[in-house]
Amino acid sequence: MKKENICLFNPARSSDLVCRNFVLERGDGAKTPYMADHYILHLVCAGEGTWICQGQTRPLSTGVVFLVSPGETYSIEGNGALEYYYITFSGRRAVEVTERVAPAHADRAAEGFEDLIPFWQNCLMCANADNLDLISEAVLLYTLARLTPRKSVTKNSVAAALQLTDECFTDPDLTLGAVAARLGYDAKYLSFAFHREQGVTWSRYLRDLRVRRAAFLMEQGVESIKNVARLSGFRDPLYFSKVFSKIEGVSPRAYLTSLGKEKTEA
């Protein structure tokens, strides 16, 4: 049985920010070109398709968010299973909030927002005539906030990431995402900038840092492989041994043995 679209209209009016409707569209999309008279924020929740706007095409897949501005002519072509939400909005603040997103998304589209789908779904299911204005505005502003660019990554940013990594590398839960969040940067951009500036990925840098610490600990007399792994930031001694052997060319146990021989010969 064909699933029906869900379309809720908001009768409220304001000069500040008006979310006019909240819709779940199912099927082949809107193939007939349409000139938007308001801003329209979309979120693809299933299927694949193509967004055609002002002569430019953009592939659509689950998790893609895209924005249409007033006066733009666009169409959406789906594969028969395409489903997407959209909120139509206008008002003075509509211009302000969309301009804040524009610097990071020149084509006004972004992917990787699958986590927003349950949020939009739950909000639409909870909406009614009494709360639609509040719910649709909350969904709109939260989604735009997720799209808003974070601080740009510079050489100083990479230096700060290096310092934080050097200070916290023995924490087995340390991740690039945690470093980026601590410094207030986008993890993907920080990863790119780190690789560009250092010539190695952040994970490779962290791994080498931990192995160097492990070698130092063994040179200082720590003989328990389990303790060496733990004190170097490795949660799993077996994984530590594998990584250490790959980098040093010998196992941690063989490394300890060679240190003992050096002491005897000395």
ChimeraX attribute file (.defattr): number of C-alpha atoms within 10 A of each C-alpha:
attribute: neighborCount
match mode: 1-to-1
recipient: residues
	/A:1	3
	/A:2	6
	/A:3	8
	/A:4	10
	/A:5	13
	/A:6	13
	/A:7	14
	/A:8	17
	/A:9	16
	/A:10	18
	/A:11	12
	/A:12	12
	/A:13	13
	/A:14	10
	/A:15	10
	/A:16	11
	/A:17	18
	/A:18	22
	/A:19	29
	/A:20	22
	/A:21	18
	/A:22	29
	/A:23	18
	/A:24	21
	/A:25	20
	/A:26	22
	/A:27	18
	/A:28	17
	/A:29	20
	/A:30	15
	/A:31	14
	/A:32	11
	/A:33	14
	/A:34	14
	/A:35	16
	/A:36	15
	/A:37	15
	/A:38	20
	/A:39	22
	/A:40	21
	/A:41	22
	/A:42	21
	/A:43	28
	/A:44	26
	/A:45	27
	/A:46	19
	/A:47	18
	/A:48	20
	/A:49	22
	/A:50	18
	/A:51	20
	/A:52	17
	/A:53	18
	/A:54	12
	/A:55	9
	/A:56	9
	/A:57	13
	/A:58	14
	/A:59	14
	/A:60	26
	/A:61	22
	/A:62	20
	/A:63	20
	/A:64	21
	/A:65	26
	/A:66	20
	/A:67	20
	/A:68	21
	/A:69	20
	/A:70	13
	/A:71	13
	/A:72	15
	/A:73	17
	/A:74	21
	/A:75	18
	/A:76	21
	/A:77	19
	/A:78	21
	/A:79	13
	/A:80	13
	/A:81	13
	/A:82	23
	/A:83	23
	/A:84	25
	/A:85	23
	/A:86	22
	/A:87	24
	/A:88	22
	/A:89	24
	/A:90	21
	/A:91	16
	/A:92	12
	/A:93	14
	/A:94	18
	/A:95	15
	/A:96	11
	/A:97	16
	/A:98	20
	/A:99	11
	/A:100	15
	/A:101	17
	/A:102	16
	/A:103	12
	/A:104	15
	/A:105	15
	/A:106	9
	/A:107	13
	/A:108	17
	/A:109	21
	/A:110	17
	/A:111	14
	/A:112	11
	/A:113	17
	/A:114	17
	/A:115	10
	/A:116	19
	/A:117	18
	/A:118	11
	/A:119	12
	/A:120	23
	/A:121	13
	/A:122	10
	/A:123	17
	/A:124	21
	/A:125	9
	/A:126	11
	/A:127	16
	/A:128	14
	/A:129	11
	/A:130	10
	/A:131	11
	/A:132	23
	/A:133	22
	/A:134	13
	/A:135	18
	/A:136	27
	/A:137	18
	/A:138	15
	/A:139	19
	/A:140	22
	/A:141	14
	/A:142	13
	/A:143	18
	/A:144	18
	/A:145	14
	/A:146	12
	/A:147	20
	/A:148	18
	/A:149	16
	/A:150	12
	/A:151	12
	/A:152	12
	/A:153	18
	/A:154	14
	/A:155	12
	/A:156	9
	/A:157	19
	/A:158	19
	/A:159	14
	/A:160	15
	/A:161	22
	/A:162	18
	/A:163	12
	/A:164	15
	/A:165	20
	/A:166	14
	/A:167	10
	/A:168	15
	/A:169	22
	/A:170	20
	/A:171	15
	/A:172	15
	/A:173	11
	/A:174	14
	/A:175	16
	/A:176	18
	/A:177	15
	/A:178	12
	/A:179	20
	/A:180	20
	/A:181	12
	/A:182	11
	/A:183	16
	/A:184	14
	/A:185	19
	/A:186	18
	/A:187	18
	/A:188	12
	/A:189	16
	/A:190	23
	/A:191	20
	/A:192	13
	/A:193	19
	/A:194	23
	/A:195	17
	/A:196	13
	/A:197	13
	/A:198	13
	/A:199	10
	/A:200	12
	/A:201	16
	/A:202	21
	/A:203	13
	/A:204	11
	/A:205	18
	/A:206	20
	/A:207	19
	/A:208	15
	/A:209	17
	/A:210	24
	/A:211	24
	/A:212	14
	/A:213	18
	/A:214	25
	/A:215	18
	/A:216	14
	/A:217	18
	/A:218	19
	/A:219	14
	/A:220	10
	/A:221	11
	/A:222	15
	/A:223	15
	/A:224	14
	/A:225	18
	/A:226	16
	/A:227	16
	/A:228	23
	/A:229	26
	/A:230	18
	/A:231	18
	/A:232	23
	/A:233	23
	/A:234	25
	/A:235	17
	/A:236	12
	/A:237	15
	/A:238	13
	/A:239	12
	/A:240	25
	/A:241	19
	/A:242	13
	/A:243	19
	/A:244	23
	/A:245	17
	/A:246	11
	/A:247	13
	/A:248	13
	/A:249	11
	/A:250	15
	/A:251	17
	/A:252	25
	/A:253	15
	/A:254	12
	/A:255	17
	/A:256	20
	/A:257	12
	/A:258	13
	/A:259	16
	/A:260	14
	/A:261	10
	/A:262	10
	/A:263	8
	/A:264	8
	/A:265	7
	/A:266	6
